Amino acid sequence: MDSVRVTVSTASGRQPAWSPNGRELFYIAADQALMSVSVDAPAGGAKFVAGAPMKLHDGRAYDDSDNSPNRGRSYEVSRDGRFLRIKPVPSQAGTPREALVVVVNWLEELKRLVPSD
């Protein structure tokens, strides 16, 4: 089978990760947004098809730049589709530079912000 390149992001993208079910790719866009692209990658080497990128989360408050102290991927996807994302906070005397914030029920918040009808 010949190698084929398929464009997944319409702009820059970094820190890619597969969804647990293998039907989406996630990545960080140039504006720090967490993006999702649906993919169809049938078994047996059939043609790989990528859908249009969709913004899942505005990431302006997040620092995923290459000069960040966090050199690896700055988010993780759980088996049930929840996300964990690292967010730097301003340093104050006696407090750590980074904090861990867990967003619970983010899908419900997304549905509220972006109604489907």
Contacts in CASP RR format, 6 or more apart in sequence:
PFRMAT RR
TARGET T0000
AUTHOR 0000-0000-0000
METHOD contacts of the structure
MODEL  1
MDSVRVTVSTASGRQPAWSPNGRELFYIAADQALMSVSVDAPAGGAKFVA
GAPMKLHDGRAYDDSDNSPNRGRSYEVSRDGRFLRIKPVPSQAGTPREAL
VVVVNWLEELKRLVPSD
1 45 0 8 1.000
4 47 0 8 1.000
4 48 0 8 1.000
6 48 0 8 1.000
6 49 0 8 1.000
6 50 0 8 1.000
7 50 0 8 1.000
8 16 0 8 1.000
8 25 0 8 1.000
8 27 0 8 1.000
8 37 0 8 1.000
8 39 0 8 1.000
8 50 0 8 1.000
8 53 0 8 1.000
9 27 0 8 1.000
9 29 0 8 1.000
9 35 0 8 1.000
9 37 0 8 1.000
9 53 0 8 1.000
10 52 0 8 1.000
10 53 0 8 1.000
11 29 0 8 1.000
11 30 0 8 1.000
12 29 0 8 1.000
12 30 0 8 1.000
13 27 0 8 1.000
13 28 0 8 1.000
13 29 0 8 1.000
13 30 0 8 1.000
13 35 0 8 1.000
14 27 0 8 1.000
14 28 0 8 1.000
14 64 0 8 1.000
14 66 0 8 1.000
15 27 0 8 1.000
15 28 0 8 1.000
15 64 0 8 1.000
15 72 0 8 1.000
15 73 0 8 1.000
15 74 0 8 1.000
15 75 0 8 1.000
16 25 0 8 1.000
16 26 0 8 1.000
16 27 0 8 1.000
17 25 0 8 1.000
17 26 0 8 1.000
17 27 0 8 1.000
17 73 0 8 1.000
17 75 0 8 1.000
17 76 0 8 1.000
17 77 0 8 1.000
18 24 0 8 1.000
18 25 0 8 1.000
18 26 0 8 1.000
19 25 0 8 1.000
19 26 0 8 1.000
19 36 0 8 1.000
19 77 0 8 1.000
19 81 0 8 1.000
20 77 0 8 1.000
20 78 0 8 1.000
20 79 0 8 1.000
20 80 0 8 1.000
20 81 0 8 1.000
22 39 0 8 1.000
22 41 0 8 1.000
23 38 0 8 1.000
23 39 0 8 1.000
23 40 0 8 1.000
24 36 0 8 1.000
24 37 0 8 1.000
24 38 0 8 1.000
24 39 0 8 1.000
25 36 0 8 1.000
25 37 0 8 1.000
25 39 0 8 1.000
25 50 0 8 1.000
26 34 0 8 1.000
26 35 0 8 1.000
26 36 0 8 1.000
26 37 0 8 1.000
26 56 0 8 1.000
26 75 0 8 1.000
26 77 0 8 1.000
27 34 0 8 1.000
27 35 0 8 1.000
27 37 0 8 1.000
28 34 0 8 1.000
28 35 0 8 1.000
28 64 0 8 1.000
28 74 0 8 1.000
28 75 0 8 1.000
29 35 0 8 1.000
29 53 0 8 1.000
29 55 0 8 1.000
31 59 0 8 1.000
31 60 0 8 1.000
32 58 0 8 1.000
32 59 0 8 1.000
32 60 0 8 1.000
32 61 0 8 1.000
32 62 0 8 1.000
32 63 0 8 1.000
32 64 0 8 1.000
33 55 0 8 1.000
33 56 0 8 1.000
33 57 0 8 1.000
33 58 0 8 1.000
33 59 0 8 1.000
33 60 0 8 1.000
34 55 0 8 1.000
34 56 0 8 1.000
34 57 0 8 1.000
34 59 0 8 1.000
34 75 0 8 1.000
34 83 0 8 1.000
34 85 0 8 1.000
35 53 0 8 1.000
35 54 0 8 1.000
35 55 0 8 1.000
35 56 0 8 1.000
36 53 0 8 1.000
36 54 0 8 1.000
36 56 0 8 1.000
37 50 0 8 1.000
37 51 0 8 1.000
37 52 0 8 1.000
37 53 0 8 1.000
37 54 0 8 1.000
38 50 0 8 1.000
38 51 0 8 1.000
39 48 0 8 1.000
39 49 0 8 1.000
39 50 0 8 1.000
39 51 0 8 1.000
40 48 0 8 1.000
40 49 0 8 1.000
41 48 0 8 1.000
41 49 0 8 1.000
56 83 0 8 1.000
56 110 0 8 1.000
57 83 0 8 1.000
57 85 0 8 1.000
57 106 0 8 1.000
61 87 0 8 1.000
62 74 0 8 1.000
62 85 0 8 1.000
62 86 0 8 1.000
62 87 0 8 1.000
62 88 0 8 1.000
63 87 0 8 1.000
63 88 0 8 1.000
64 70 0 8 1.000
64 74 0 8 1.000
68 74 0 8 1.000
68 88 0 8 1.000
69 97 0 8 1.000
69 98 0 8 1.000
70 86 0 8 1.000
70 98 0 8 1.000
74 85 0 8 1.000
74 86 0 8 1.000
75 83 0 8 1.000
75 84 0 8 1.000
75 85 0 8 1.000
75 86 0 8 1.000
76 83 0 8 1.000
76 84 0 8 1.000
77 83 0 8 1.000
78 84 0 8 1.000
82 106 0 8 1.000
83 103 0 8 1.000
83 106 0 8 1.000
84 102 0 8 1.000
85 103 0 8 1.000
86 98 0 8 1.000
86 100 0 8 1.000
87 98 0 8 1.000
87 99 0 8 1.000
87 101 0 8 1.000
88 97 0 8 1.000
88 98 0 8 1.000
89 95 0 8 1.000
89 97 0 8 1.000
89 98 0 8 1.000
89 99 0 8 1.000
91 97 0 8 1.000
103 109 0 8 1.000
END
